[in-house]
Amino acid sequence: MSKKYSENRREFLRSLGRGATLGLLVLGGGSLMKKGDKPIETCVSDGICSNCSDLKACGLPQALSYRQSDS
């Protein structure tokens, strides 16, 4: 095996490792950003859950409590 071939192979493997590491960092960062991308919910009916049209989709604590007590 020639020295030049050995150096090319070594450099190829280094580049491959760097590329894989960069890919993992990008994917990991993207998944972290996606997890923290929850919208902040605000009440549209002044805290009166019984008259709210968005009650089923609401994630606010008052709505959760109201749905639980209504069951």
N, C-alpha and C positions, 0 to 999 in steps of 0.2 A: 504494500500500500504506500503510495507516495505521500510526502509531507503536505503537499498542496491539497490533495484530496482530503486528508485528515483535518486540515484547518477549515476547509469549506464545510465539511460535515459538522464540525464542532460549532461553527458560526451559525449554521442552519438550525441546529438543535437549540442554541441559545435564543435565536430569533423566535423559534417555535414556542419555547417556554415563556418568553416575554409576551408574545401575542396571547397565549392562553391566560397568563396572569392578568393582562389588561382586559381581556374579555370577561373574566370572572369579576373583576372590580367594577366594570361597567354594568354588568347584570345585577350584581349585588347592590350597587348604588341605585339603580333603577327600581329594584324591588322595594328598597327602603323608602324611596320617594313615593312610590305608589301606595304603600301602607299608610303613610302620613298624609294622604291627599283626601281625607274625609271632609266633606263640607260641614260647616258649622250651621246647625239648625237654629232657627229663631222662630218663636211662636207667632203665628199669624192670626190667632183668635184671642189675644189678650189673656191667655191662660185658662180659657173656658173650653175644656176638652169636649164637653157634651155637644157643643154646636160646631165643632171643627170639621171641615171637609177633608183635611189631611190626617186625620187621627190614625188611620191604619198604617200609614207610612212614617209617621212621626217617631223620632227616637229620643225625644226629650223625656226626662225623668217623670214629669207630670203625666204625660201621655201614657208612658209605660205603666205607671201606677193606676191610672184610670182604666186602662184596658184590663189590667189584672183584677181590679175590684169589680169590673163590670161582668166578668165571666161567671 
